[in-house]
């Protein structure tokens, strides 16, 4: 079940809009098949790109997507994101709320 931070189930239309979101530049990022397989459905508490120089940009993109779609984070994910934010003091998160 898809839930927002308010824990409200998403309508079929909202799930479709999320799955087909082409209005955000972060929607699709080209990666190798091996990288895609290693990440699977893991959040930043469980997986980060192997290139440490990309961690800040990856984290900003992740948080921007969470904010864009009003998605919640579990405690482990939240703690990981806070730790990453401390390591990225000059990184700015940008997003536009989804309609």
Biopython code that builds the backbone (N, CA, C, O; Angstrom):
import numpy as np
from Bio.PDB.StructureBuilder import StructureBuilder

atoms = [
    (1, "UNK", "N", (0.839, -1.169, 0.000)),
    (1, "UNK", "CA", (0.000, 0.000, 0.000)),
    (1, "UNK", "C", (0.888, 1.239, 0.000)),
    (1, "UNK", "O", (1.810, 1.333, 0.810)),
    (2, "UNK", "N", (0.630, 2.177, -0.883)),
    (2, "UNK", "CA", (1.368, 3.433, -0.960)),
    (2, "UNK", "C", (0.794, 4.373, 0.076)),
    (2, "UNK", "O", (-0.418, 4.579, 0.130)),
    (3, "UNK", "N", (1.661, 4.948, 0.904)),
    (3, "UNK", "CA", (1.196, 5.839, 1.952)),
    (3, "UNK", "C", (1.957, 7.153, 1.908)),
    (3, "UNK", "O", (3.138, 7.186, 1.565)),
    (4, "UNK", "N", (1.282, 8.220, 2.253)),
    (4, "UNK", "CA", (1.953, 9.499, 2.415)),
    (4, "UNK", "C", (2.403, 9.606, 3.863)),
    (4, "UNK", "O", (2.187, 8.691, 4.657)),
    (5, "UNK", "N", (3.030, 10.730, 4.203)),
    (5, "UNK", "CA", (3.476, 10.921, 5.581)),
    (5, "UNK", "C", (2.294, 10.962, 6.536)),
    (5, "UNK", "O", (2.461, 10.773, 7.740)),
    (6, "UNK", "N", (1.110, 11.205, 6.011)),
    (6, "UNK", "CA", (-0.093, 11.188, 6.841)),
    (6, "UNK", "C", (-0.687, 9.783, 6.931)),
    (6, "UNK", "O", (-1.718, 9.588, 7.576)),
    (7, "UNK", "N", (-0.054, 8.815, 6.298)),
    (7, "UNK", "CA", (-0.486, 7.420, 6.314)),
    (7, "UNK", "C", (-1.858, 7.209, 5.685)),
    (7, "UNK", "O", (-2.635, 6.375, 6.149)),
    (8, "UNK", "N", (-2.153, 7.957, 4.637)),
    (8, "UNK", "CA", (-3.399, 7.828, 3.900)),
    (8, "UNK", "C", (-3.141, 6.997, 2.648)),
    (8, "UNK", "O", (-2.220, 7.305, 1.892)),
    (9, "UNK", "N", (-3.925, 5.962, 2.413)),
    (9, "UNK", "CA", (-3.729, 5.182, 1.181)),
    (9, "UNK", "C", (-3.881, 6.060, -0.058)),
    (9, "UNK", "O", (-4.725, 6.955, -0.099)),
    (10, "UNK", "N", (-3.050, 5.790, -1.067)),
    (10, "UNK", "CA", (-3.111, 6.541, -2.316)),
    (10, "UNK", "C", (-4.196, 5.983, -3.216)),
    (10, "UNK", "O", (-4.477, 4.784, -3.225)),
    (11, "UNK", "N", (-4.795, 6.888, -3.972)),
    (11, "UNK", "CA", (-5.776, 6.474, -4.964)),
    (11, "UNK", "C", (-5.032, 5.838, -6.138)),
    (11, "UNK", "O", (-3.831, 6.056, -6.299)),
    (12, "UNK", "N", (-5.733, 5.057, -6.958)),
    (12, "UNK", "CA", (-5.090, 4.510, -8.158)),
    (12, "UNK", "C", (-4.498, 5.615, -9.047)),
    (12, "UNK", "O", (-3.433, 5.426, -9.634)),
    (13, "UNK", "N", (-5.168, 6.743, -9.146)),
    (13, "UNK", "CA", (-4.670, 7.840, -9.991)),
    (13, "UNK", "C", (-3.360, 8.397, -9.441)),
    (13, "UNK", "O", (-2.453, 8.702, -10.215)),
    (14, "UNK", "N", (-3.246, 8.533, -8.129)),
    (14, "UNK", "CA", (-2.005, 9.041, -7.527)),
    (14, "UNK", "C", (-0.873, 8.029, -7.707)),
    (14, "UNK", "O", (0.256, 8.425, -7.999)),
    (15, "UNK", "N", (-1.144, 6.752, -7.542)),
    (15, "UNK", "CA", (-0.121, 5.724, -7.774)),
    (15, "UNK", "C", (0.373, 5.776, -9.211)),
    (15, "UNK", "O", (1.571, 5.653, -9.465)),
    (16, "UNK", "N", (-0.555, 5.960, -10.155)),
    (16, "UNK", "CA", (-0.173, 6.044, -11.564)),
    (16, "UNK", "C", (0.665, 7.298, -11.822)),
    (16, "UNK", "O", (1.649, 7.249, -12.559)),
    (17, "UNK", "N", (0.275, 8.416, -11.216)),
    (17, "UNK", "CA", (1.035, 9.660, -11.394)),
    (17, "UNK", "C", (2.449, 9.503, -10.841)),
    (17, "UNK", "O", (3.406, 9.971, -11.457)),
    (18, "UNK", "N", (2.590, 8.862, -9.704)),
    (18, "UNK", "CA", (3.912, 8.627, -9.111)),
    (18, "UNK", "C", (4.758, 7.718, -10.013)),
    (18, "UNK", "O", (5.934, 7.989, -10.252)),
    (19, "UNK", "N", (4.165, 6.673, -10.494)),
    (19, "UNK", "CA", (4.894, 5.707, -11.320)),
    (19, "UNK", "C", (5.315, 6.301, -12.665)),
    (19, "UNK", "O", (6.275, 5.831, -13.277)),
    (20, "UNK", "N", (4.616, 7.311, -13.118)),
    (20, "UNK", "CA", (4.892, 7.899, -14.430)),
    (20, "UNK", "C", (5.350, 9.352, -14.330)),
    (20, "UNK", "O", (5.175, 10.124, -15.273)),
    (21, "UNK", "N", (5.923, 9.720, -13.211)),
    (21, "UNK", "CA", (6.329, 11.109, -12.978)),
    (21, "UNK", "C", (7.474, 11.506, -13.908)),
    (21, "UNK", "O", (8.626, 11.129, -13.694)),
    (22, "UNK", "N", (7.142, 12.260, -14.925)),
    (22, "UNK", "CA", (8.152, 12.751, -15.861)),
    (22, "UNK", "C", (8.429, 14.242, -15.679)),
    (22, "UNK", "O", (9.216, 14.822, -16.426)),
    (23, "UNK", "N", (7.788, 14.861, -14.693)),
    (23, "UNK", "CA", (7.962, 16.291, -14.468)),
    (23, "UNK", "C", (9.127, 16.613, -13.550)),
    (23, "UNK", "O", (9.457, 17.784, -13.361)),
    (24, "UNK", "N", (9.742, 15.619, -12.991)),
    (24, "UNK", "CA", (10.888, 15.825, -12.110)),
    (24, "UNK", "C", (12.144, 15.319, -12.812)),
    (24, "UNK", "O", (12.147, 14.206, -13.338)),
    (25, "UNK", "N", (13.218, 16.121, -12.829)),
    (25, "UNK", "CA", (14.443, 15.664, -13.486)),
    (25, "UNK", "C", (15.076, 14.460, -12.787)),
    (25, "UNK", "O", (15.928, 13.789, -13.369)),
    (26, "UNK", "N", (14.677, 14.184, -11.566)),
    (26, "UNK", "CA", (15.252, 13.065, -10.820)),
    (26, "UNK", "C", (14.493, 11.761, -11.024)),
    (26, "UNK", "O", (14.844, 10.744, -10.425)),
    (27, "UNK", "N", (13.464, 11.775, -11.855)),
    (27, "UNK", "CA", (12.642, 10.585, -12.033)),
    (27, "UNK", "C", (13.447, 9.383, -12.510)),
    (27, "UNK", "O", (13.363, 8.299, -11.932)),
    (28, "UNK", "N", (14.219, 9.583, -13.557)),
    (28, "UNK", "CA", (15.009, 8.491, -14.114)),
    (28, "UNK", "C", (16.473, 8.898, -14.170)),
    (28, "UNK", "O", (16.825, 9.929, -14.744)),
    (29, "UNK", "N", (17.312, 8.082, -13.571)),
    (29, "UNK", "CA", (18.753, 8.315, -13.597)),
    (29, "UNK", "C", (19.390, 7.058, -14.159)),
    (29, "UNK", "O", (19.200, 5.966, -13.625)),
    (30, "UNK", "N", (20.139, 7.212, -15.229)),
    (30, "UNK", "CA", (20.768, 6.057, -15.869)),
    (30, "UNK", "C", (21.862, 5.484, -14.977)),
    (30, "UNK", "O", (22.742, 6.208, -14.512)),
    (31, "UNK", "N", (21.798, 4.188, -14.747)),
    (31, "UNK", "CA", (22.801, 3.472, -13.962)),
    (31, "UNK", "C", (23.076, 2.134, -14.636)),
    (31, "UNK", "O", (22.338, 1.704, -15.523)),
    (32, "UNK", "N", (24.141, 1.491, -14.204)),
    (32, "UNK", "CA", (24.446, 0.168, -14.741)),
    (32, "UNK", "C", (23.446, -0.844, -14.202)),
    (32, "UNK", "O", (22.805, -0.610, -13.178)),
    (33, "UNK", "N", (23.321, -1.947, -14.882)),
    (33, "UNK", "CA", (22.424, -3.018, -14.424)),
    (33, "UNK", "C", (22.872, -3.534, -13.067)),
    (33, "UNK", "O", (22.039, -3.815, -12.205)),
    (34, "UNK", "N", (24.184, -3.663, -12.867)),
    (34, "UNK", "CA", (24.697, -4.155, -11.584)),
    (34, "UNK", "C", (24.329, -3.211, -10.450)),
    (34, "UNK", "O", (23.946, -3.656, -9.368)),
    (35, "UNK", "N", (24.441, -1.916, -10.691)),
    (35, "UNK", "CA", (24.082, -0.935, -9.666)),
    (35, "UNK", "C", (22.590, -1.004, -9.364)),
    (35, "UNK", "O", (22.190, -0.955, -8.201)),
    (36, "UNK", "N", (21.777, -1.117, -10.389)),
    (36, "UNK", "CA", (20.337, -1.216, -10.203)),
    (36, "UNK", "C", (19.961, -2.457, -9.405)),
    (36, "UNK", "O", (19.089, -2.399, -8.538)),
    (37, "UNK", "N", (20.614, -3.575, -9.692)),
    (37, "UNK", "CA", (20.334, -4.818, -8.957)),
    (37, "UNK", "C", (20.781, -4.700, -7.509)),
    (37, "UNK", "O", (20.085, -5.182, -6.616)),
    (38, "UNK", "N", (21.924, -4.070, -7.251)),
    (38, "UNK", "CA", (22.415, -3.987, -5.871)),
    (38, "UNK", "C", (21.534, -3.081, -5.028)),
    (38, "UNK", "O", (21.373, -3.311, -3.830)),
    (39, "UNK", "N", (20.960, -2.048, -5.645)),
    (39, "UNK", "CA", (20.101, -1.141, -4.900)),
    (39, "UNK", "C", (18.744, -1.771, -4.651)),
    (39, "UNK", "O", (18.240, -1.742, -3.528)),
    (40, "UNK", "N", (18.157, -2.333, -5.678)),
    (40, "UNK", "CA", (16.808, -2.916, -5.606)),
    (40, "UNK", "C", (15.852, -1.900, -4.985)),
    (40, "UNK", "O", (15.741, -0.779, -5.483)),
    (41, "UNK", "N", (15.164, -2.269, -3.912)),
    (41, "UNK", "CA", (14.213, -1.346, -3.275)),
    (41, "UNK", "C", (14.743, -0.818, -1.947)),
    (41, "UNK", "O", (13.956, -0.462, -1.069)),
    (42, "UNK", "N", (16.047, -0.764, -1.788)),
    (42, "UNK", "CA", (16.666, -0.319, -0.540)),
    (42, "UNK", "C", (16.677, 1.200, -0.441)),
    (42, "UNK", "O", (16.844, 1.903, -1.437)),
    (43, "UNK", "N", (16.494, 1.691, 0.783)),
    (43, "UNK", "CA", (16.578, 3.130, 1.017)),
    (43, "UNK", "C", (18.002, 3.486, 1.460)),
    (43, "UNK", "O", (18.831, 2.586, 1.594)),
    (44, "UNK", "N", (18.313, 4.767, 1.692)),
    (44, "UNK", "CA", (19.681, 5.157, 2.038)),
    (44, "UNK", "C", (20.215, 4.572, 3.349)),
    (44, "UNK", "O", (21.421, 4.620, 3.591)),
    (45, "UNK", "N", (19.359, 4.034, 4.180)),
    (45, "UNK", "CA", (19.846, 3.344, 5.384)),
    (45, "UNK", "C", (20.478, 2.007, 5.019)),
    (45, "UNK", "O", (21.295, 1.478, 5.772)),
    (46, "UNK", "N", (20.100, 1.461, 3.865)),
    (46, "UNK", "CA", (20.555, 0.138, 3.442)),
    (46, "UNK", "C", (21.487, 0.146, 2.236)),
    (46, "UNK", "O", (22.188, -0.833, 1.981)),
    (47, "UNK", "N", (21.492, 1.270, 1.483)),
    (47, "UNK", "CA", (22.285, 1.293, 0.259)),
    (47, "UNK", "C", (22.635, 2.722, -0.111)),
    (47, "UNK", "O", (21.802, 3.622, -0.003)),
    (48, "UNK", "N", (23.876, 2.928, -0.548)),
    (48, "UNK", "CA", (24.318, 4.188, -1.131)),
    (48, "UNK", "C", (25.147, 3.867, -2.366)),
    (48, "UNK", "O", (25.717, 2.779, -2.455)),
    (49, "UNK", "N", (25.226, 4.781, -3.308)),
    (49, "UNK", "CA", (26.047, 4.537, -4.501)),
    (49, "UNK", "C", (27.492, 4.230, -4.100)),
    (49, "UNK", "O", (27.992, 4.750, -3.102)),
    (50, "UNK", "N", (28.148, 3.390, -4.878)),
    (50, "UNK", "CA", (29.537, 3.029, -4.563)),
    (50, "UNK", "C", (30.473, 4.226, -4.687)),
    (50, "UNK", "O", (31.516, 4.256, -4.033)),
    (51, "UNK", "N", (30.131, 5.196, -5.497)),
    (51, "UNK", "CA", (30.927, 6.415, -5.660)),
    (51, "UNK", "C", (30.557, 7.394, -4.546)),
    (51, "UNK", "O", (29.525, 8.062, -4.619)),
    (52, "UNK", "N", (31.397, 7.478, -3.520)),
    (52, "UNK", "CA", (31.105, 8.328, -2.361)),
    (52, "UNK", "C", (30.957, 9.793, -2.721)),
    (52, "UNK", "O", (30.289, 10.537, -2.003)),
    (53, "UNK", "N", (31.567, 10.227, -3.825)),
    (53, "UNK", "CA", (31.441, 11.628, -4.216)),
    (53, "UNK", "C", (30.014, 11.964, -4.669)),
    (53, "UNK", "O", (29.674, 13.138, -4.815)),
    (54, "UNK", "N", (29.198, 10.964, -4.888)),
    (54, "UNK", "CA", (27.816, 11.163, -5.327)),
    (54, "UNK", "C", (26.813, 11.051, -4.174)),
    (54, "UNK", "O", (25.618, 11.262, -4.384)),
    (55, "UNK", "N", (27.264, 10.731, -2.981)),
    (55, "UNK", "CA", (26.348, 10.531, -1.853)),
    (55, "UNK", "C", (25.485, 11.754, -1.565)),
    (55, "UNK", "O", (24.287, 11.611, -1.322)),
    (56, "UNK", "N", (26.064, 12.951, -1.587)),
    (56, "UNK", "CA", (25.291, 14.155, -1.275)),
    (56, "UNK", "C", (24.219, 14.408, -2.328)),
    (56, "UNK", "O", (23.070, 14.690, -1.987)),
    (57, "UNK", "N", (24.581, 14.309, -3.592)),
    (57, "UNK", "CA", (23.603, 14.515, -4.664)),
    (57, "UNK", "C", (22.508, 13.449, -4.607)),
    (57, "UNK", "O", (21.329, 13.751, -4.792)),
    (58, "UNK", "N", (22.905, 12.205, -4.350)),
    (58, "UNK", "CA", (21.937, 11.111, -4.255)),
    (58, "UNK", "C", (20.953, 11.372, -3.108)),
    (58, "UNK", "O", (19.743, 11.205, -3.261)),
    (59, "UNK", "N", (21.493, 11.782, -1.970)),
    (59, "UNK", "CA", (20.656, 12.045, -0.804)),
    (59, "UNK", "C", (19.693, 13.193, -1.077)),
    (59, "UNK", "O", (18.520, 13.113, -0.714)),
    (60, "UNK", "N", (20.174, 14.263, -1.712)),
    (60, "UNK", "CA", (19.303, 15.394, -2.028)),
    (60, "UNK", "C", (18.185, 14.966, -2.968)),
    (60, "UNK", "O", (17.040, 15.385, -2.798)),
    (61, "UNK", "N", (18.499, 14.145, -3.948)),
    (61, "UNK", "CA", (17.489, 13.647, -4.875)),
    (61, "UNK", "C", (16.472, 12.784, -4.143)),
    (61, "UNK", "O", (15.268, 12.899, -4.374)),
    (62, "UNK", "N", (16.959, 11.921, -3.259)),
    (62, "UNK", "CA", (16.069, 11.044, -2.479)),
    (62, "UNK", "C", (15.110, 11.870, -1.629)),
    (62, "UNK", "O", (13.902, 11.634, -1.635)),
    (63, "UNK", "N", (15.658, 12.840, -0.898)),
    (63, "UNK", "CA", (14.836, 13.670, -0.018)),
    (63, "UNK", "C", (13.866, 14.514, -0.850)),
    (63, "UNK", "O", (12.706, 14.673, -0.470)),
    (64, "UNK", "N", (14.323, 15.047, -1.964)),
    (64, "UNK", "CA", (13.436, 15.819, -2.829)),
    (64, "UNK", "C", (12.251, 15.008, -3.312)),
    (64, "UNK", "O", (11.132, 15.514, -3.381)),
    (65, "UNK", "N", (12.494, 13.756, -3.644)),
    (65, "UNK", "CA", (11.404, 12.873, -4.076)),
    (65, "UNK", "C", (10.452, 12.589, -2.921)),
    (65, "UNK", "O", (9.235, 12.591, -3.104)),
    (66, "UNK", "N", (10.997, 12.347, -1.741)),
    (66, "UNK", "CA", (10.152, 12.119, -0.560)),
    (66, "UNK", "C", (9.260, 13.335, -0.305)),
    (66, "UNK", "O", (8.065, 13.194, -0.046)),
    (67, "UNK", "N", (9.851, 14.529, -0.380)),
    (67, "UNK", "CA", (9.083, 15.749, -0.151)),
    (67, "UNK", "C", (8.082, 15.995, -1.274)),
    (67, "UNK", "O", (6.943, 16.387, -1.020)),
    (68, "UNK", "N", (8.506, 15.765, -2.515)),
    (68, "UNK", "CA", (7.632, 15.977, -3.671)),
    (68, "UNK", "C", (6.336, 15.183, -3.534)),
    (68, "UNK", "O", (5.252, 15.685, -3.830)),
    (69, "UNK", "N", (6.462, 13.946, -3.084)),
    (69, "UNK", "CA", (5.305, 13.060, -3.018)),
    (69, "UNK", "C", (4.765, 12.886, -1.598)),
    (69, "UNK", "O", (3.883, 12.058, -1.374)),
    (70, "UNK", "N", (5.283, 13.655, -0.638)),
    (70, "UNK", "CA", (4.816, 13.605, 0.752)),
    (70, "UNK", "C", (4.907, 12.181, 1.308)),
    (70, "UNK", "O", (3.964, 11.666, 1.909)),
    (71, "UNK", "N", (6.072, 11.563, 1.088)),
    (71, "UNK", "CA", (6.284, 10.186, 1.537)),
    (71, "UNK", "C", (6.922, 10.155, 2.918)),
    (71, "UNK", "O", (7.711, 11.033, 3.270)),
    (72, "UNK", "N", (6.582, 9.162, 3.676)),
    (72, "UNK", "CA", (7.146, 9.003, 5.013)),
    (72, "UNK", "C", (8.488, 8.277, 4.943)),
    (72, "UNK", "O", (8.864, 7.722, 3.911)),
    (73, "UNK", "N", (9.195, 8.297, 6.070)),
    (73, "UNK", "CA", (10.456, 7.565, 6.209)),
    (73, "UNK", "C", (10.425, 6.842, 7.546)),
    (73, "UNK", "O", (9.959, 7.395, 8.542)),
    (74, "UNK", "N", (10.921, 5.606, 7.572)),
    (74, "UNK", "CA", (10.986, 4.909, 8.856)),
    (74, "UNK", "C", (12.182, 5.463, 9.649)),
    (74, "UNK", "O", (12.955, 6.264, 9.125)),
    (75, "UNK", "N", (12.327, 5.049, 10.876)),
    (75, "UNK", "CA", (13.357, 5.601, 11.752)),
    (75, "UNK", "C", (14.773, 5.359, 11.230)),
    (75, "UNK", "O", (15.612, 6.258, 11.297)),
    (76, "UNK", "N", (15.048, 4.180, 10.719)),
    (76, "UNK", "CA", (16.388, 3.886, 10.197)),
    (76, "UNK", "C", (16.712, 4.783, 9.004)),
    (76, "UNK", "O", (17.819, 5.311, 8.899)),
    (77, "UNK", "N", (15.746, 4.951, 8.113)),
    (77, "UNK", "CA", (15.952, 5.819, 6.958)),
    (77, "UNK", "C", (16.155, 7.262, 7.411)),
    (77, "UNK", "O", (17.047, 7.950, 6.916)),
    (78, "UNK", "N", (15.338, 7.715, 8.339)),
    (78, "UNK", "CA", (15.439, 9.080, 8.861)),
    (78, "UNK", "C", (16.817, 9.329, 9.462)),
    (78, "UNK", "O", (17.445, 10.349, 9.179)),
    (79, "UNK", "N", (17.283, 8.410, 10.282)),
    (79, "UNK", "CA", (18.605, 8.559, 10.915)),
    (79, "UNK", "C", (19.717, 8.583, 9.862)),
    (79, "UNK", "O", (20.655, 9.373, 9.962)),
    (80, "UNK", "N", (19.607, 7.725, 8.866)),
    (80, "UNK", "CA", (20.609, 7.707, 7.791)),
    (80, "UNK", "C", (20.615, 9.026, 7.038)),
    (80, "UNK", "O", (21.680, 9.560, 6.729)),
    (81, "UNK", "N", (19.444, 9.551, 6.742)),
    (81, "UNK", "CA", (19.355, 10.807, 6.011)),
    (81, "UNK", "C", (19.897, 11.972, 6.838)),
    (81, "UNK", "O", (20.561, 12.858, 6.300)),
    (82, "UNK", "N", (19.621, 11.975, 8.128)),
    (82, "UNK", "CA", (20.172, 13.033, 8.989)),
    (82, "UNK", "C", (21.692, 12.959, 9.027)),
    (82, "UNK", "O", (22.362, 13.990, 8.971)),
    (83, "UNK", "N", (22.241, 11.760, 9.121)),
    (83, "UNK", "CA", (23.695, 11.600, 9.116)),
    (83, "UNK", "C", (24.307, 12.051, 7.804)),
    (83, "UNK", "O", (25.347, 12.710, 7.789)),
    (84, "UNK", "N", (23.669, 11.698, 6.715)),
    (84, "UNK", "CA", (24.151, 12.128, 5.406)),
    (84, "UNK", "C", (24.058, 13.644, 5.262)),
    (84, "UNK", "O", (24.944, 14.263, 4.672)),
    (85, "UNK", "N", (23.006, 14.243, 5.789)),
    (85, "UNK", "CA", (22.853, 15.699, 5.720)),
    (85, "UNK", "C", (23.991, 16.401, 6.457)),
    (85, "UNK", "O", (24.469, 17.444, 6.009)),
    (86, "UNK", "N", (24.419, 15.848, 7.562)),
    (86, "UNK", "CA", (25.547, 16.430, 8.294)),
    (86, "UNK", "C", (26.821, 16.402, 7.462)),
    (86, "UNK", "O", (27.666, 17.289, 7.584)),
    (87, "UNK", "N", (26.961, 15.392, 6.622)),
    (87, "UNK", "CA", (28.138, 15.273, 5.761)),
    (87, "UNK", "C", (28.035, 16.132, 4.504)),
    (87, "UNK", "O", (28.993, 16.229, 3.737)),
    (88, "UNK", "N", (26.887, 16.750, 4.292)),
    (88, "UNK", "CA", (26.630, 17.500, 3.048)),
    (88, "UNK", "C", (26.110, 18.904, 3.370)),
    (88, "UNK", "O", (25.013, 19.260, 2.939)),
    (89, "UNK", "N", (26.868, 19.703, 4.113)),
    (89, "UNK", "CA", (26.340, 20.997, 4.571)),
    (89, "UNK", "C", (26.037, 22.000, 3.465)),
    (89, "UNK", "O", (25.271, 22.936, 3.694)),
    (90, "UNK", "N", (26.604, 21.841, 2.287)),
    (90, "UNK", "CA", (26.356, 22.801, 1.207)),
    (90, "UNK", "C", (25.354, 22.286, 0.173)),
    (90, "UNK", "O", (25.042, 22.984, -0.793)),
    (91, "UNK", "N", (24.858, 21.085, 0.371)),
    (91, "UNK", "CA", (23.900, 20.500, -0.578)),
    (91, "UNK", "C", (22.511, 21.069, -0.321)),
    (91, "UNK", "O", (22.063, 21.145, 0.823)),
    (92, "UNK", "N", (21.843, 21.461, -1.381)),
    (92, "UNK", "CA", (20.508, 22.035, -1.293)),
    (92, "UNK", "C", (19.505, 21.051, -1.892)),
    (92, "UNK", "O", (19.722, 20.517, -2.979)),
    (93, "UNK", "N", (18.420, 20.820, -1.182)),
    (93, "UNK", "CA", (17.348, 19.968, -1.678)),
    (93, "UNK", "C", (16.321, 20.856, -2.361)),
    (93, "UNK", "O", (15.815, 21.806, -1.762)),
    (94, "UNK", "N", (16.016, 20.547, -3.610)),
    (94, "UNK", "CA", (14.982, 21.292, -4.323)),
    (94, "UNK", "C", (13.912, 20.322, -4.799)),
    (94, "UNK", "O", (14.199, 19.177, -5.151)),
    (95, "UNK", "N", (12.685, 20.797, -4.804)),
    (95, "UNK", "CA", (11.575, 19.964, -5.280)),
    (95, "UNK", "C", (10.355, 20.844, -5.504)),
    (95, "UNK", "O", (10.251, 21.948, -4.968)),
    (96, "UNK", "N", (9.448, 20.333, -6.296)),
    (96, "UNK", "CA", (8.121, 20.932, -6.460)),
    (96, "UNK", "C", (7.122, 19.871, -6.035)),
    (96, "UNK", "O", (7.201, 18.732, -6.496)),
    (97, "UNK", "N", (6.186, 20.220, -5.168)),
    (97, "UNK", "CA", (5.189, 19.233, -4.764)),
    (97, "UNK", "C", (4.437, 18.676, -5.978)),
    (97, "UNK", "O", (4.093, 19.410, -6.904)),
    (98, "UNK", "N", (4.199, 17.389, -5.949)),
    (98, "UNK", "CA", (3.415, 16.757, -7.010)),
    (98, "UNK", "C", (1.967, 17.202, -6.884)),
    (98, "UNK", "O", (1.480, 17.490, -5.791)),
    (99, "UNK", "N", (1.305, 17.249, -8.003)),
    (99, "UNK", "CA", (-0.103, 17.654, -7.996)),
    (99, "UNK", "C", (-0.990, 16.577, -7.469)),
    (99, "UNK", "O", (-2.206, 16.758, -7.396)),
]
sb = StructureBuilder()
sb.init_structure("model")
sb.init_model(0)
sb.init_chain("A")
sb.init_seg("    ")
for serial, (resi, resn, name, xyz) in enumerate(atoms, 1):
    if name == "N":
        sb.init_residue(resn, " ", resi, " ")
    sb.init_atom(name, np.array(xyz, "f"), 0.0, 1.0, " ", f" {name:<3s}", serial, name[0])
structure = sb.get_structure()
